[in-house]
Amino acid sequence: MAAAASEPEVAAAVAGVPAALGVTASGSSLRFAPPMPAADLVRAFGWTDTAAQTVDVHMSTWTVVHVSGDRTAWPTVGRWRVDAYLGADPVRSVRFGS
């Protein structure tokens, strides 16, 4: 996944994931069915110093962020920025962007 340079390469990177795990690729997005607990996603990507942060004034949308001191940033996998959206804790979808 980290070496994927294009959306087709993201799809190819997850093509070998067993269907029973419920991970599907669409463009530069991954979907998890059933949703994955946020802590499991953080461990799977090897991220440290993460937190959940709301991204709208109504606090209805939350995402995983990397924390460094008093700053936050989107976590990354290789060159891809990762938007991991939370829904009552389980991660419902992940979008990779640059």
Secondary structure, DSSP 8 states (H G I E B T S, - for coil): -TT--SHHHHHHHHHTS-GGG-EEEETTEEEEEEEEEHHHHHHHHT--SEEEEE-STTS--EEEEEEETTEEE--EETTEEEEEEESSSEEEEEEEE-
